[in-house]
């Protein structure tokens, strides 16, 4: 599925001139990006390693196209009990970090972003019209969580955590 999503994103660059979504690999966000001082990264990694040792692997159901009007288009991820449990477990773990002075994601709408930020409102309308007949109905296994780090240009995998 990863290659298919990248291919879709690259097609959108050609058709709509949108490139921002190519700055991150295909993923479903569990926690919005947070800024951390480098001295705290190790603590975060240790916490996630401990947390992931008891989180079960699962499945994501990808079903159709959705949007955060007027700037983001995505593949819908069905909000099932497994993904909700993963989100709640990570949220609970993050709340224990005293140095984390950011809002921990409460409103969770799992999705896989296709276009975002550099999509104008007019292009949004065109893209939604073009995608209205795209049928996505696929279930994919998930065996890991990935912590991404921004390198000032793109998001790259910083640490991968296996799920049991």
Order of alpha helices (4+ residues) and beta strands (2+ residues): alpha-alpha-beta-beta-alpha-beta-alpha-beta-beta-beta
